């Protein structure tokens, strides 16, 4: 447990029940809301828990200490000041569309921003707009927004050429490494694509358009990958959640080989307390990981947060009650008693706590000790 010094289960006991997933019987985790009042609607500013956050998907801790939230329902990127509890809009006017490049980000039209990320310098904020089929960037010094790849027409084009001429089909997740690359989960094309931000070029590093699970240990480039929905890069490892594939994989960015981490590929909610490869998921849509190989998965249709210890070869549920516990409950209560409603994004704070976009509850929730 040394590598879990910030996030740990103080007491772990396992109860085996027939036909039920095994869960940690006691934990120090609790859940509370940090943004959103549970109602849809547009927000520009105000106290975070008293204002509307319409369908939050992506959540990310910014380099300035703020928590950034993509509000799909109001077509904005929001910023929560975690010290004051104030919520402000940093991109998007609140109207659906596509415009504003070259101007201020807060005046631009967006169409369902899904995830937000920051480069290692803290100079740029990147986000993906699924319904506009593109990736945009905001200069945090000037507030100017621009499109770096994709086009609202959607489609598949551009590999081996300029990222500005690339086409995506419903991109969902993005991730950055420390070498100047931005990765895109191009879910409609069943590919993972890589943009060289300095050169402005794009290529596919996994997937060939076929709707099949990868082959464990194989080279990912040019081979199938089924519904890559969520990406997270730490070091030379890319962690991947496959929504349609109901499984978790690790791509070695140096060798290009992909490895099976968790999930049989079948839909279900089982396996906790045992081998992650024997577990089942249902539509995972968010992922985050530590450098030590602890992986957190937002098991969306199971309304749960799962944790994989890749060294111990063990998976468990740390928050949420499973597929029959959909709803809203558990505020300021033990995380295993909490209810979520189709949660999507998840991010890991440097202090070891987690933030979750509890989408249909119109709230952002904090899982902590």
C-alpha positions as CSV (number, residue, x, y, z in Angstrom):
1,X,0.0,0.0,0.0
2,X,3.0,2.3,-0.1
3,X,2.0,3.7,-3.5
4,X,-1.4,4.6,-2.2
5,X,-0.2,7.1,0.5
6,X,-2.6,9.7,-0.7
7,X,-5.6,7.5,-1.4
8,X,-6.0,4.5,0.7
9,X,-8.6,2.2,2.3
10,X,-8.1,2.2,6.0
11,X,-10.0,-1.0,6.5
12,X,-10.6,-3.5,3.8
13,X,-12.8,-6.4,4.2
14,X,-14.4,-8.4,1.4
15,X,-17.9,-9.9,1.5
16,X,-18.6,-12.6,-1.0
17,X,-22.3,-12.8,-2.2
18,X,-23.6,-14.9,-5.0
19,X,-24.1,-13.0,-8.3
20,X,-23.0,-9.7,-6.9
21,X,-19.8,-7.8,-7.4
22,X,-17.5,-7.8,-4.4
23,X,-17.0,-4.4,-2.9
24,X,-14.8,-2.9,-0.1
25,X,-17.0,-3.1,2.9
26,X,-15.6,0.0,4.6
27,X,-13.6,3.0,3.4
28,X,-12.7,6.5,4.3
29,X,-14.0,7.9,1.1
30,X,-16.9,10.4,1.2
31,X,-18.7,12.2,-1.6
32,X,-19.8,15.8,-1.7
33,X,-21.0,18.2,-4.4
34,X,-18.6,21.1,-5.2
35,X,-20.5,22.6,-8.2
36,X,-24.0,22.5,-9.5
37,X,-27.5,22.7,-7.9
38,X,-28.9,19.7,-9.6
39,X,-30.8,21.7,-12.3
40,X,-30.0,22.2,-16.0
41,X,-29.5,25.7,-17.3
42,X,-26.8,28.1,-18.3
43,X,-24.3,29.6,-15.8
44,X,-21.9,32.5,-16.3
45,X,-20.8,33.1,-12.7
46,X,-21.8,32.7,-9.1
47,X,-21.4,30.4,-6.1
48,X,-20.7,27.0,-7.6
49,X,-23.2,24.9,-5.5
50,X,-26.0,27.4,-6.0
51,X,-25.8,27.7,-9.8
52,X,-26.6,25.4,-12.6
53,X,-24.0,23.2,-14.2
54,X,-25.7,21.7,-17.2
55,X,-24.5,18.1,-17.9
56,X,-20.9,18.3,-16.7
57,X,-18.7,15.8,-18.6
58,X,-15.0,16.5,-18.4
59,X,-13.2,17.7,-15.2
60,X,-9.6,18.7,-14.9
61,X,-7.4,20.3,-12.3
62,X,-5.7,23.3,-14.0
63,X,-2.2,24.6,-13.5
64,X,-3.6,27.6,-11.7
65,X,-5.3,25.5,-9.0
66,X,-8.8,25.8,-10.5
67,X,-11.0,23.0,-11.4
68,X,-12.1,23.2,-15.0
69,X,-15.4,21.7,-16.1
70,X,-16.9,21.1,-19.6
71,X,-20.7,21.8,-19.5
72,X,-22.1,20.0,-22.4
73,X,-25.6,21.3,-21.9
74,X,-24.6,25.0,-21.9
75,X,-21.7,24.6,-24.4
76,X,-19.2,26.2,-22.1
77,X,-16.0,25.5,-20.3
78,X,-16.3,26.6,-16.6
79,X,-13.7,27.2,-13.9
80,X,-14.3,26.6,-10.3
81,X,-12.1,28.5,-7.8
82,X,-11.7,25.9,-5.2
83,X,-10.7,28.4,-2.5
84,X,-13.7,30.8,-2.9
85,X,-16.3,28.4,-4.4
86,X,-16.9,30.8,-7.3
87,X,-17.8,29.5,-10.7
88,X,-16.9,31.5,-13.9
89,X,-17.1,30.8,-17.7
90,X,-13.7,30.7,-19.5
91,X,-14.9,29.5,-22.9
92,X,-18.1,29.6,-24.8
93,X,-20.9,32.2,-24.9
94,X,-23.6,29.7,-23.9
95,X,-25.0,29.4,-27.4
96,X,-24.6,26.3,-29.6
97,X,-22.6,26.6,-32.8
98,X,-19.2,27.1,-34.2
99,X,-17.6,30.5,-34.4
100,X,-15.1,32.8,-32.7
101,X,-11.7,31.6,-33.8
102,X,-9.2,34.5,-33.5
103,X,-11.3,36.2,-30.8
104,X,-12.0,35.9,-27.1
105,X,-12.9,32.4,-26.0
106,X,-15.7,33.5,-23.8
107,X,-17.5,34.9,-26.9
108,X,-17.1,31.8,-29.1
109,X,-19.8,29.4,-30.0
110,X,-19.1,25.8,-29.0
111,X,-21.0,22.5,-29.6
112,X,-20.8,20.1,-26.7
113,X,-17.3,20.4,-25.3
114,X,-16.4,17.0,-23.7
115,X,-13.0,17.1,-22.2
116,X,-10.5,19.8,-21.2
117,X,-6.7,19.5,-20.8
118,X,-3.6,21.7,-20.3
119,X,-0.2,21.6,-21.8
120,X,2.8,21.1,-19.5
121,X,3.8,24.8,-19.7
122,X,0.4,26.0,-18.5
123,X,0.2,28.3,-21.5
124,X,-2.6,26.6,-23.4
125,X,-5.9,25.0,-22.6
126,X,-7.2,22.4,-25.0
127,X,-10.7,21.0,-25.3
128,X,-12.6,18.7,-27.7
129,X,-16.0,19.5,-29.1
130,X,-17.7,16.2,-30.0
131,X,-20.6,17.6,-32.1
132,X,-18.2,20.0,-33.9
133,X,-15.8,17.1,-34.5
134,X,-12.7,19.2,-33.6
135,X,-10.1,20.3,-31.1
136,X,-9.7,23.9,-30.0
137,X,-7.1,25.7,-28.0
138,X,-7.2,28.8,-25.8
139,X,-4.2,30.9,-25.1
140,X,-4.5,31.5,-21.3
141,X,-2.4,34.7,-21.5
142,X,-4.6,36.4,-24.1
143,X,-7.9,34.5,-24.0
144,X,-7.8,33.9,-27.8
145,X,-9.4,30.7,-29.1
146,X,-8.4,28.8,-32.2
147,X,-9.1,25.5,-33.9
148,X,-6.1,23.2,-34.2
149,X,-7.6,20.2,-35.9
150,X,-10.9,19.0,-37.3
151,X,-13.9,20.5,-39.1
152,X,-17.7,20.5,-38.3
153,X,-18.3,18.4,-41.4
154,X,-16.9,15.4,-39.6
155,X,-15.5,12.3,-41.3
156,X,-12.1,10.7,-41.6
157,X,-9.1,12.3,-43.3
158,X,-5.7,13.8,-42.7
159,X,-3.4,11.1,-41.4
160,X,0.2,11.7,-42.5
161,X,-0.6,15.4,-43.2
162,X,-1.5,18.6,-41.6
163,X,-3.7,18.5,-38.5
164,X,-5.6,21.6,-39.7
165,X,-6.9,19.5,-42.6
166,X,-7.9,16.5,-40.5
167,X,-11.4,15.2,-40.0
168,X,-12.7,13.4,-37.0
169,X,-16.0,11.6,-36.2
170,X,-17.3,12.4,-32.7
171,X,-14.0,12.8,-30.9
172,X,-14.6,12.3,-27.2
173,X,-11.4,12.4,-25.2
174,X,-8.0,14.1,-25.4
175,X,-4.7,13.7,-23.6
176,X,-1.3,15.4,-23.7
177,X,2.1,14.0,-23.0
178,X,5.3,15.9,-22.0
179,X,6.8,15.6,-25.5
180,X,4.4,18.0,-27.3
181,X,1.9,15.5,-28.5
182,X,-1.9,15.7,-28.2
183,X,-3.9,12.4,-28.5
184,X,-7.5,12.2,-29.6
185,X,-10.0,9.4,-29.0
186,X,-11.7,9.4,-32.4
187,X,-14.5,7.2,-31.3
188,X,-16.6,7.3,-34.5
189,X,-13.6,6.2,-36.5
190,X,-12.4,3.6,-33.9
191,X,-8.9,5.1,-33.9
192,X,-6.6,7.0,-31.5
193,X,-4.8,9.8,-33.3
194,X,-1.8,11.8,-32.4
195,X,-1.1,15.5,-33.2
196,X,2.4,16.8,-33.1
197,X,1.7,20.3,-31.8
198,X,5.0,21.7,-32.9
199,X,5.0,20.3,-36.4
200,X,1.2,20.6,-36.8
201,X,0.9,17.1,-38.2
202,X,-1.4,14.1,-37.4
203,X,-1.3,10.4,-37.6
204,X,-3.1,7.4,-36.2
205,X,-1.3,5.3,-33.6
206,X,-4.1,2.8,-32.9
207,X,-7.1,1.4,-34.8
208,X,-8.0,0.8,-38.4
209,X,-11.7,1.5,-38.3
210,X,-12.7,-2.1,-37.5
211,X,-15.0,-2.6,-34.6
212,X,-13.0,-5.3,-32.8
213,X,-11.1,-5.5,-29.6
214,X,-7.3,-5.2,-29.8
215,X,-5.1,-8.2,-29.5
216,X,-3.1,-8.3,-26.3
217,X,0.6,-7.5,-26.8
218,X,0.2,-6.6,-30.4
219,X,1.3,-3.4,-32.2
220,X,-1.7,-1.0,-32.0
221,X,-1.0,0.9,-35.2
222,X,-3.1,-0.3,-38.0
223,X,-4.9,-2.9,-35.9
224,X,-8.5,-2.8,-34.6
225,X,-9.6,-0.9,-31.5
226,X,-13.2,-0.9,-30.4
227,X,-14.7,2.4,-29.3
228,X,-11.8,4.2,-27.6
229,X,-13.7,6.6,-25.3
230,X,-11.3,7.9,-22.7
231,X,-7.5,8.5,-22.7
232,X,-5.0,9.4,-20.0
233,X,-1.3,9.7,-20.4
234,X,1.3,9.4,-17.6
235,X,4.9,9.0,-18.5
236,X,5.2,6.7,-21.5
237,X,1.9,4.9,-20.8
238,X,-1.5,5.7,-22.3
239,X,-4.4,4.3,-20.4
240,X,-7.5,3.6,-22.5
241,X,-11.1,2.9,-21.6
242,X,-13.1,1.3,-24.4
243,X,-16.8,2.1,-24.1
244,X,-18.1,-0.4,-26.7
245,X,-15.3,-2.8,-25.8
246,X,-16.1,-2.7,-22.0
247,X,-12.5,-3.0,-21.1
248,X,-9.3,-1.1,-20.1
249,X,-6.0,-1.2,-22.0
250,X,-2.5,0.3,-21.7
251,X,-0.6,1.5,-24.8
252,X,3.2,1.7,-24.4
253,X,3.9,4.9,-26.3
254,X,7.6,3.9,-26.9
255,X,7.0,0.4,-28.3
256,X,3.5,1.0,-29.7
257,X,2.3,-2.2,-28.2
258,X,-1.1,-2.4,-26.5
259,X,-1.8,-4.5,-23.4
260,X,-5.0,-5.8,-21.9
261,X,-5.5,-4.5,-18.3
262,X,-9.1,-5.1,-17.2
263,X,-12.5,-6.2,-18.4
264,X,-13.6,-9.3,-20.4
265,X,-15.3,-7.2,-23.0
266,X,-18.7,-8.3,-21.9
267,X,-21.2,-6.0,-20.2
268,X,-21.6,-6.4,-16.5
269,X,-20.7,-5.3,-13.0
270,X,-18.5,-8.0,-11.4
271,X,-15.0,-9.0,-10.4
272,X,-14.2,-6.7,-7.5
273,X,-11.7,-8.2,-5.1
274,X,-10.2,-10.3,-7.9
275,X,-8.2,-10.4,-11.1
276,X,-9.1,-7.2,-13.2
277,X,-8.9,-9.3,-16.4
278,X,-11.9,-11.3,-15.1
279,X,-14.0,-8.2,-14.2
280,X,-16.8,-6.7,-16.3
281,X,-17.7,-3.1,-17.0
282,X,-20.6,-1.4,-18.7
283,X,-19.7,1.6,-20.9
284,X,-16.7,3.1,-19.2
285,X,-16.2,6.7,-20.2
286,X,-13.6,8.2,-18.0
287,X,-10.1,7.2,-16.8
288,X,-7.2,8.6,-14.7
289,X,-4.0,7.0,-13.4
290,X,-1.1,7.5,-11.1
291,X,2.6,7.1,-12.1
292,X,2.6,4.0,-9.9
293,X,-0.1,2.3,-12.0
294,X,-3.2,2.8,-9.9
295,X,-6.0,3.3,-12.4
296,X,-9.4,4.9,-11.8
297,X,-12.2,4.1,-14.2
298,X,-15.6,5.8,-14.5
299,X,-17.8,2.8,-15.1
300,X,-20.6,5.0,-16.4
301,X,-23.6,2.7,-16.9
302,X,-22.8,1.0,-13.6
303,X,-22.9,4.3,-11.9
304,X,-19.6,3.5,-10.2
305,X,-16.0,4.4,-9.8
306,X,-13.7,1.4,-10.0
307,X,-10.0,1.3,-9.0
308,X,-7.4,-1.1,-10.5
309,X,-4.1,-1.8,-8.8
310,X,-2.1,-3.1,-11.7
311,X,0.8,-4.3,-9.5
312,X,-1.4,-6.3,-7.1
313,X,-3.7,-7.5,-9.9
314,X,-6.8,-6.4,-8.1
315,X,-10.0,-4.3,-8.9
316,X,-12.5,-2.8,-6.5
317,X,-15.4,-0.4,-6.5
318,X,-14.6,2.7,-4.4
319,X,-17.7,4.9,-5.1
320,X,-21.3,4.2,-6.3
321,X,-23.7,1.4,-5.8
322,X,-23.8,-0.4,-9.2
323,X,-26.3,-0.4,-12.0
324,X,-29.4,-0.5,-9.7
325,X,-28.2,2.5,-7.7
326,X,-28.8,5.1,-10.4
327,X,-30.0,8.4,-9.0
328,X,-28.7,11.0,-6.5
329,X,-27.8,10.2,-3.0
330,X,-25.0,10.0,-0.5
331,X,-24.1,13.7,-0.1
332,X,-21.4,14.0,2.6
333,X,-21.7,10.3,3.1
334,X,-19.6,7.2,2.5
335,X,-18.8,6.9,-1.1
336,X,-20.1,3.4,-1.5
337,X,-23.5,4.6,-0.4
338,X,-23.5,7.4,-3.0
339,X,-25.7,7.3,-6.2
340,X,-24.7,8.8,-9.5
341,X,-26.6,9.3,-12.8
342,X,-24.5,8.4,-15.8
343,X,-21.2,10.1,-14.6
344,X,-18.6,10.7,-17.3
345,X,-15.3,12.5,-16.6
346,X,-12.9,11.8,-13.7
347,X,-9.7,13.5,-12.7
348,X,-7.1,12.9,-10.0
349,X,-6.1,15.8,-7.9
350,X,-2.5,16.0,-6.8
351,X,-3.7,15.6,-3.2
352,X,-5.1,12.2,-4.1
353,X,-8.8,13.0,-4.2
354,X,-11.0,12.6,-7.2
355,X,-13.4,14.8,-9.1
356,X,-16.3,13.4,-11.1
357,X,-18.7,14.9,-13.6
358,X,-22.0,13.5,-12.4
359,X,-23.7,14.3,-15.7
360,X,-27.4,13.7,-15.4
361,X,-27.4,14.9,-11.8
362,X,-26.0,18.2,-13.1
363,X,-23.3,18.3,-10.4
364,X,-19.6,17.9,-10.0
365,X,-18.8,15.7,-7.1
366,X,-15.6,15.3,-5.0
367,X,-14.5,11.9,-3.7
368,X,-12.1,12.3,-0.8
369,X,-11.1,11.0,2.6
